Amino acid sequence: MTQLSGSGPEALETAQAERAGAKFVWHFGRITRMGNYEITGTRGVTILWDEGGATSLRGQISEEQWEIFTLAFMTTGRIAVVSDYEHDGWMYDYRLLEAVR
């Protein structure tokens, strides 16, 4: 359990960064497409990353991730991931996923 030392988004961000550790890095992107494919019973999302590149994920999206993607898509379209994966591995790491205001 993480304990906040203040209130508001800054305290939450600080607590999350401390929990994640020094080797985790923030990466930002924009959701460009979302789909619910009834024939195959899967969902998909396409993300254009600020650092270059794009990813398309189809299937294997948890309910929690889908809610975050949907929230981001319906508001600013922006998401952020915090990842310790190197090279381009972070583009497929949705363990720590946030909708950005």
N, C-alpha and C positions, 0 to 999 in steps of 0.2 A: 504494500500500500504506500502511495506517495502522499506526503503531507505538504500542504502549501504553506509558505511563510507570509503570504499576503493574499490579496484578492484581485480578480481581474485577469485578463488574458496574459499580461506580462508574467504574473506569478505562475500561471499554468505552464507557459512556455519554458520558464526557468526550471520548474520541477521536471518537466518532460525531458529537457536537455540533460539535466543531472542524472535522471534515471537511465537515459540512453547511453551516456558515457561519451568520452572524447572522440572516439573514432566514428561516431555517427554523424552524417552530413545531411543537411536539408537539400531537397531537390524540388523544383516547382515546374508545373506544367498546366496545360489547358486541355480540357476535355472537348474534343471536336465532334464526337459521334457516340451515341448510345443506342443500343437496340435490344429488344426482347424477341428472340427467335423462337416462335411457338412450334414450328415444325420439329426442331431438335430439342426444344425445351431448355435452351440455354440463353444466357445474356452475354452481351458484348459491350466493350467500351474501347474507344480509341483516344489516345493521349498524345499531344504534341508537346515535347519537353522544351523548356527554355534553354537548356544547355545544348540543344540539337538532338535530332532523332525523334522518332515516334514509336509508340507501341500499340498493338492491338491485342486485347485480351478477350477471349471468347470461352465461355464456360468457366468453371473453377472460380467463380466469384461468390464469396460468402454473402449472406444477407446483410451483415454489417457493412461490408465494403460497398455493396450495391446501394445502400442507403446513403453512404457518404458520397459516392459518385453522383447519385441522383440529386442530392442537395447542392453539390457544387455545380452541376449542369444547369439546374434551375435558377441559380443565383449568378455568381460571377464567372462560372465555368472553370475556376482555378482550383487546383489541388496541390498538395505538398506531401511528399513522402520523406521519412527520415530513415536512412539506411546505412548499414556498415558494409554493404557489398561493394566490391571494387570494380573498376572499369565500368562497363555498361550494365552490370548485374542489378544495380539499384533501380533500373527502369522496370524491372519485373518484381520488385520487392514491395509488397503492399501490407506488410506487418504493421507499420506505423503510418497510417494514411489519414489526412485531414482535408476537409473542404476549407478553402481560403476565402475570407471575406473581402 
